[in-house]
Amino acid sequence: SQPSEGAPITLVAAGRLEHVKGFDILIKAMARLDGDRRECRLIILGEGPERRRLEAMVGELGLTARVQLPGRVPNPEVFYRDAFAVIVSSRFESGPNVLVEAMSVGTPVISSDCPFGPRRILLDGEAGLLVPPEDPDAIAAAVRQLYGDPSLYESLQQKGLQRAQDFTIENALPAYEKLFMAAVGSRAAG
């Protein structure tokens, strides 16, 4: 949620701690935000083979007070709801559920414009901010853009909520039914 002026903001990311998810890029972005007027904190939810390397990086960059890696959590939605923004920093992503889950609780999202899912899910950047992959400066700039522009923040909250509706079971089912019927029909005809 949009915090009061000057209050610290919490950014959240989630996923398996592995190279493809680009959490190292996100940690570098946090270093770029260090010293901003607006204090930023980052929580990375998840577990995986990169944990030691990411923790070492956090220490080397002097971010231990601002970056947490609590591991797996039972209800990540609680973290998404309380976050200022949710960030996907992946190098490659097929269809990040994290984006839809965050948007569905009204939290704006920032995502790397990596192949293949984010641009489609975020409607070419209308429902969330897209940044170039592997670019910590772009992530930091997007965070600053969000906290510097309350009307953009609110717009992304609204557009994200609307877009998340497209992924609910009730809305997705007719599309799957249509695909299924087309497949069955073509099989029957062939």
N, C-alpha and C positions, 0 to 999 in steps of 0.2 A: 504494500500500500504506500501511497505518497506520504512520506514523513514530513513533519513540520520543518520549516526553513532552518538549515544548519544542523539538523539532527543527523546522526550517522545513518547510512543506508546499508542494507544487507542484500547482497547478491547471492543467488543460489544456482548451483549447477548439479547435475546428477547423472550417473551412469557408471558403467564398469570402468575402473581405473586402468585404462590401457591406452597405448599410444594413439590409436585412431580417434579417441575422444578429445584429444587436444587440450587436456587440463593444464599441461605445461604452458601452453599459449595463454590460457586464462590467468595463470599465476603471474606470468610476465606482465599481462595487462594490469593486474593489481599493483605491481611495482610502479607502473606508469602513473597510477592514480594516487600513489603514496605522496603525501604532502599537499594534496588538494584541499581547498577550503572545506569541502564536504568529505567527512571521513567515510570510507567504504570498508565493509567487511565482506568476506566471501566464505560460504559454506559449500563444500563439495561433498555430496552424498554418494556413497558407493564404495565398493571394495574391488581389489584386483591387483594384478602383478606390478603395476607402476607405483603402488603406495610408497615404498621406501624412497624411490627417486623423487616423487612429488614432495614428500616431507622434507627431503634434503634440500630441494630447491627453495621451498618456503623458508627454511632456515638460512640458506645462503643469501637470500634477498632481504632478510630482516623482516619477514612478514608473519612471524609466528603469532603475534598478538592479533593479527587481522585475518588470517586464513585458517579455517578449521576443516579437518577431514574426519568427521565422526563415524565413517563407515556406513554400512547399510542401516536404514531406518525403516520401521514398519509402515509409517504413513508419510511419504514424502510430500503429499498434498498440503500438509500442515505447514511445511517449510515454504512451499510455493506461495501459499496464501499470505504468509507473513513477510515475504520478500518484497523488496523494491522492484526487482526485476529478476528473471530467470534467464540464464545464458547457456547456449549450446555452442561450444567452441570446436566442434568436431572437424577432423580433416576429411571425413567421409561419413555419410549418414544415409541410411535407406529411408527411414521415416521416423524421426525422433518423437516418440510418444510424449517425452518431457514437454515439448512445445505445446501440444494440445492440452495436456494436464495443467500446465501453468495458465494458459489462456482461459481454460474453463473455470478457473477460480478468480479471474479478473486481474491477473498479474501480467504486465507487459513482458515481452520476450525480445532478446537479442540473439541472433543466430549467425554462425558463419554460413556463407552462401556456398556451401560445399555440395558436391554431388551426393545424393540425388533428391532428397526429400524436402529440405527446409524452404526453398523458394516456392514450391508448389503449396506447401502447408500455409505459408505466410502470404500467399497471394501476391507474389513479386514484391514483398516489402510493405504491403498495405496493412497487414495484421500484426506486424512485428518488424523490428529493424534487422536488416541483413548487412553483414560486413564481410569483406574478403577473407577467405580462409587463411590461417597461419599468420594473422596480422594483429599482434597485441595492441598496437597503437590504435587501430580501427575499433577494437573492442572498448578501449579506454575512452575514445572519442564518442562512441555511441552511449556509454554510461553517462558521460558529461552532458551529452545532448538531451538525454532523458531527464536528468535532474535540473537542467537549465531551462527546460521548456514544459511547464505544467500542462499546457493545452495539448501538446504532442503526447504526453504521458496519458492523459485522459482519453484521447482519441484512440491510442493503442489499446487501452483497457477495453473500450467499447467494441472496437473492431475485432479484437482477440476473442472476446466473449461470443460475438456473433459467429466468427469463424469456427470456434470450438464446437458450436452446435452442429456443424456439418459432419462432425465425427461421432455424434451420439448414435447409439444402436438404432433408434427409431428412424433417423435420417439416412444412415448408411445401409440399412436392410433393403429398402427398395432397389438401390443400385446393385446390390449383390444378387437380388432376385432376378433382376433384368439380365445380368451377366449369365447367371445360371440357366435361365430360360433360353437365352441365345445359344449357349453351349449345347444344351439338350436338343434344341431345335435343329442346330446344324448337324448334330450327330444323327438325329432321326432322319433328316433329309439325305444325309450321305449314306 
